[in-house]
Amino acid sequence: MTLVEGNDEKGIISSKGRKVKRILKEYEVDKGERGVYNSKNRLNDLTGREWTFFINSVQITDFARDEKEFELWKFLQESIIETRYPTNGKDSVGHNLRKIHPSPKPPQLIKDLIAFFTKEGGWILDPFMGVGGTLLGASLLESRNAVGIELEKRYIDTYKEVCKREALKEQLTLCDDARNILNIDQIKNRPFDLILTDPPYADMLSRKRTGGDRKDKGAFTSDERDLGNVPFEQFFYEFRGIMEKAITLLKNKGYLVIFCKDMQPTNKYHNMLHSDIVNEICKIKNIYFKGYKIWYDKTINLYPYGYPFSYVSNQLHQFILIFRKEE
Ligand SMILES: C[S@@+](CC[C@H](N)C(=O)[O-])C[C@H]1O[C@@H](n2cnc3c(N)ncnc32)[C@H](O)[C@@H]1O
């Protein structure tokens, strides 16, 4: 960290290792390379920088001996998928258009999941498609067919624009409420090999958050049918209802993959949403939880939450929950 006198820029240590300039306050001590120590810290002797790195919810301590081999097998063998996908240029798969959505998923990550859970010619369903992370992931692979349902037409339009611009196959999109899934002619009789989705989690996005991803902001839509707008207590029941219908379209031995990010715990509730979701989905007949992968998104910045008084987790990871239909 470089300290330059006369510059009052606010200090944030980013996960990208960006250097920050600022003047010291009277209670701050320059610890050189370690960063700045806050003498009001009653918890430990860490500098702000050390604190911020400690509260990262993901800590990688193991490194492969052979980098090449690690790259090759990383996806299959690691329970933690560490990524830093580009957010501009050709390799971003139209991220600059997709970013009108509060939480677009990277198609490259989805592509790897689809490649694991389906064969060529496979059909994939996403009942909450947003701007099409799942559909784009399917199109990045050879001969996959995907169907997406989304309430908000402008997200579908954006998806279509990305397909055109990136010269990717446009998959089937349906502007509808996912609650109607079994009444939609184009899909009601289709057996799917994989359901891969990233649902809205109740009114999570509109809540004031302390240790969350600051990129997630605002509600997805103002539509009252949007699962993102239903009260938290009602959400689980509604979500299970939709998934119960969707799962009737899933082939026997087909997989269900759900993205989920935990919320900050409170003294009233642990808020491990991933665990609540697993409990809820397991109430559905013939669907079984098989485990999870953790996705560590390294494009998200670290912030010194709680510093210098108390531990607040910097959640840079999401759960990829994996279920299988077994009749
Ligand atoms: C977390 S986002 C999905 C983002 C997506 N994975 C992507 O890459 O863009 C969830 C989406 O579900 C949509 N949604 C919410 N309730 C819905 C419903 N009842 N039927 C269909 N779509 C719904 C929201 O508008 C939102 O775009």
The ligand as an SDF file (V2000), in Angstrom:
LIG
                    3D

 27 29  0  0  0  0  0  0  0  0999 V2000
  -31.1200  -14.2480  -10.4660 C   0  0  0  0  0  0  0  0  0  0  0  0
  -31.9520  -13.8130  -11.9060 S   0  0  0  0  0  0  0  0  0  0  0  0
  -31.3300  -14.9310  -13.1140 C   0  0  0  0  0  0  0  0  0  0  0  0
  -30.0890  -14.4170  -13.7930 C   0  0  0  0  0  0  0  0  0  0  0  0
  -29.6220  -15.3330  -14.9000 C   0  0  0  0  0  0  0  0  0  0  0  0
  -28.9960  -16.5240  -14.3980 N   0  0  0  0  0  0  0  0  0  0  0  0
  -28.6820  -14.6330  -15.8430 C   0  0  0  0  0  0  0  0  0  0  0  0
  -27.5850  -15.1070  -16.1160 O   0  0  0  0  0  0  0  0  0  0  0  0
  -29.0610  -13.5540  -16.3120 O   0  0  0  0  0  0  0  0  0  0  0  0
  -33.5850  -14.3600  -11.6450 C   0  0  0  0  0  0  0  0  0  0  0  0
  -34.5840  -13.9270  -12.7380 C   0  0  0  0  0  0  0  0  0  0  0  0
  -35.8510  -14.5470  -12.4910 O   0  0  0  0  0  0  0  0  0  0  0  0
  -36.8550  -13.6790  -12.9710 C   0  0  0  0  0  0  0  0  0  0  0  0
  -38.1290  -14.0720  -12.3310 N   0  0  0  0  0  0  0  0  0  0  0  0
  -38.5340  -13.7950  -11.0710 C   0  0  0  0  0  0  0  0  0  0  0  0
  -39.7370  -14.3420  -10.8170 N   0  0  0  0  0  0  0  0  0  0  0  0
  -40.0980  -15.0040  -11.9370 C   0  0  0  0  0  0  0  0  0  0  0  0
  -41.2390  -15.7810  -12.2870 C   0  0  0  0  0  0  0  0  0  0  0  0
  -42.2420  -15.9630  -11.4230 N   0  0  0  0  0  0  0  0  0  0  0  0
  -41.2760  -16.3270  -13.5280 N   0  0  0  0  0  0  0  0  0  0  0  0
  -40.2490  -16.1300  -14.4140 C   0  0  0  0  0  0  0  0  0  0  0  0
  -39.1670  -15.3860  -14.1470 N   0  0  0  0  0  0  0  0  0  0  0  0
  -39.0720  -14.8340  -12.9180 C   0  0  0  0  0  0  0  0  0  0  0  0
  -36.3600  -12.2870  -12.6060 C   0  0  0  0  0  0  0  0  0  0  0  0
  -36.9230  -11.2910  -13.4370 O   0  0  0  0  0  0  0  0  0  0  0  0
  -34.8410  -12.4400  -12.7990 C   0  0  0  0  0  0  0  0  0  0  0  0
  -34.4190  -11.9530  -14.0470 O   0  0  0  0  0  0  0  0  0  0  0  0
  1  2  1  0
  2  3  1  0
  2 10  1  0
  3  4  1  0
  4  5  1  0
  5  6  1  0
  5  7  1  0
  7  8  2  0
  7  9  1  0
 10 11  1  0
 11 12  1  0
 11 26  1  0
 12 13  1  0
 13 14  1  0
 13 24  1  0
 14 15  1  0
 14 23  1  0
 15 16  2  0
 16 17  1  0
 17 18  1  0
 17 23  2  0
 18 19  1  0
 18 20  2  0
 20 21  1  0
 21 22  2  0
 22 23  1  0
 24 25  1  0
 24 26  1  0
 26 27  1  0
M  CHG  2   2   1   9  -1
M  END
$$$$
